[in-house]
Amino acid sequence: MTPKFRKNLNPVQNKLENVPSLEEIRSWGESFDKLMRCTAGRKVFREFLKCEYSEENILFWLACEDLKKESKPELIEEKARLIYEDYISILSPKETWR
């Protein structure tokens, strides 16, 4: 099994935490799920979406993933309401469903 991340010996590159291996980066092309499970992959994808003026899509996905982890009913209700207001409502500034 290959390590999830490699550490660079170059001091400049060492400032970057969790640099994915080339093998991991290549796996992103085979599986969107692998891309989204990797912190670095999500960052790269988010930057791509910004260039395409579609960043709200990953923000919506991240908000939903956060909601799925919540167990307190009052927080579930609050997070669901915020997701609706921020991403689904036709009045939303980040509407994702057009």
Residue pairs with C-beta under 8 A, 6 or more apart in sequence:
2 21
2 23
2 24
3 21
4 20
4 21
4 24
5 18
5 19
5 20
5 21
5 24
6 19
6 20
6 21
7 14
7 19
8 14
8 16
8 19
13 19
18 39
18 40
19 40
20 38
20 40
20 41
24 34
24 38
24 41
25 41
27 34
28 34
28 35
28 38
28 41
34 41
35 41
35 42
35 44
35 45
36 42
36 45
36 61
42 58
42 62
45 58
46 55
46 58
49 55
49 57
49 58
56 87
56 94
56 95
56 96
57 96
59 86
59 87
59 94
60 83
60 86
60 87
60 94
60 96
63 79
63 82
63 83
63 86
63 87
64 83
66 79
67 76
67 79
67 80
67 83
70 76
70 79
85 91
85 92
86 92
86 93
86 94
87 94
87 95
87 96
87 97
88 95
88 96
88 97
89 95
